[in-house]
Amino acid sequence: MAYKYPSQQKKRRGTRAILLVVALFLSISLYLFIGGPGSSLIMDSLRNLLNPVPLFHHMVISHNGTEKRLFPEQTLHAHPNDRLRIVKVDTSVPFNRGIRLFSKGFDVNALHEEAVIAELLPGQDIFHRYTYIIQVKHNNEVIGTISLAIAPLPEDWLEKANRIIDVKKRLAFLELAVKENAEDMRLKLSLADEYLAQKRWKQGASLLEEILKTKEDIDLMRKLVDAYERLHRYNQVIIVLKKILAKTPEDLELRLRLAELLEKKGRIREAIGEYTRMLPQLTKSEQIVVMKNIGYLSFKIGQKKSALQWYLKAAKHDKKDPNLYYNIGSIYDELNNTELAEKYLRVALELRKGDIEGRLRLAHSLLKKGKVKEAKKYTEEILEKDAKNLEALTIYANILEKEGDKKALRTTYEKILSHDQKNTTILFNLGVLEAEEGNAAKSIAYFERILAINSQDVEAREALFDVCQRFNKDDLAYTQAVALLQSKPKNITLYGYVFEYLMARKKYDEAAGYMRKGVEANPKNYELRQYLILAYLNAKKIELAEKEMEGALNLKPKDTKLLYQLAKLKEDKGKLESAFSLYKRILKISPNDEKAAEAYLRLRLELLSKGVQVSDCWHLRAWC
């Protein structure tokens, strides 16, 4: 330090004295200017400066990295997975002395460091709506508040619902979702679909009705129609069908459905109106059937002349239907026109003699209308004359199937097959019947015949695979699964079966090969990667297993079980720093994982003993 001479010190003391006098003079002048003796302005100002009225101005919060300024009584809306950090609390109190934050049921002070909201929620349950009032207090006095509203998005609810396999749990979850998000139509629709899928028609219909009050949607109306039918609310079915047809008048299938329902409920005049409206849209053969039906309905309500006109229109195009002529003759008889009655009755009788084709058409028509017994009668008459008639046998098989007579149905199928040995539909149906009866060998033989005819018949191969599984024909089931994977490389179930089959036989390399193909075809499927990892581990291909574990973690970075498994592999191979980092990741995800904590501390000590610098904590207060 440089030496200060006495003359310099005297000079500086003189300068300080001058400055002190000037300051004193200015202070006295200011005092006199503002009121002189007796004025309290200076004292009040001084007191206000040292002890100001505590006021809360605003709070700055970092929301996913974006700073937001919240003023008193404002609300911050956030998602449970959002990251928050309190950056600043601005008050009138110097240095915020005595200022603190409080929120009932929520650890608001944890937000002084960036945190994921979900980690602070009760039970870390994100599927609720939470509203927390954050109080800004000066000592024990509340000087201001802001609100924090936390809620998941509807997409979060839908995504989780789609992942729930158990139907009861999925339904309960969707009910909670709708309760928490009462105005969201997507969640209501998803819940309605779940009710319908679980055959809870009443609840599904009620929810669809509620949704349709806000918007008219044809697809939703169709679902409501199906629900009403299941509940036997036919009048409501009719009302909704009419609403749909008002918007889609060209919907032939729907109009037919309405007409048949009106007919079933005895609202014959309305049914006739609907059948008449659909006529221009029908093919000629369909028009004939409908005209006959209109004639029948008209006769049923006593409109005999109208019924006669419809039958005559049908007869112009169908001259081989004996029943048509019988009906025309009967009406003429009731109208006391004996001559015409006899004419049409004779035509009907002539048509009956050996007319197989007419009977076939009639049987087809009757079966189409659901008149199974009458159709069966005419079909049996045909088969009495021509036992080998394939069309009649096919109709007969359809009738027996509707009646549930499986014994007669099998016999009929076999007759058809004796005349048409490459009929894959019949072979398939026989295979199903034999499987239902527990005849594994016969069932398998039928499906193998189909595949011999057409090896690309995926449906038949799937059926064969199911039968083989059912009857524990593991080797044959495995063969079918492998073949199916060529056409269905995204079928995860098939990979699962192949994996279990090969692993049970300790064919680890082969299992790994198939699982490798599965992962390539389904790169985002976590289950297949787990299969592949297990196959590699059993095959002692540790490097490949390690690589796949790292790939799997890209899909599920928070899978602590997989992280621990990979960390153990790294540690066993002497890659202590990599293992240490993985244990650290586990603890960031699951701070209370004692097993990972123990491994973390053990490796930390070991690395430090080797001179490797590692961090002191993993940014969790309990361990810092």
Secondary structure, DSSP 8 states (H G I E B T S, - for coil): -----HHHHHHHHHHHHHHHHHHHHHHHHHHHHTTSTT--HHHHHHHHHHS----EEEEEEEETTEEEEE-TT-EEEE-TT-EEEEEEEEESSGGGTTEEEE-TTS-GGGGGS-EEGGGGSGGG--SS-EEEEEEEEETTEEEEEEEEEE---HHHHHHHHHH--SHHHHHHHHHHHHHHSTT-HHHHHHHHHHHHHTT-HHHHHHHHHHHHHH---HHHHHHHHHHHHHTT-HHHHHHHHHHHHHH-TT-HHHHHHHHHHHHHTT-HHHHHHHHHHHGGGS-HHHHHHHHHHHHHHHHHTT-HHHHHHHHHHHHHH--S-HHHHHHHHHHHHHTT-HHHHHHHHHHHHHHHTT-HHHHHHHHHHHHHTT-HHHHHHHHHHHHHH-TT-HHHHHHHHHHHHHHT-HHHHHHHHHHHHHH-TT-HHHHHHHHHHHHHTT-HHHHHHHHHHHHHH-TT-HHHHHHHHHHHHHTT-HHHHHHHHHHHHHH-TT-HHHHHHHHHHHHHTT-HHHHHHHHHHHHHH-TT-HHHHHHHHHHHHHTT-HHHHHHHHHHHHHH-TT-HHHHHHHHHHHHHTT-HHHHHHHHHHHHHH-TT-HHHHHHHHHHHHHHHHTT----S--S-TTT-
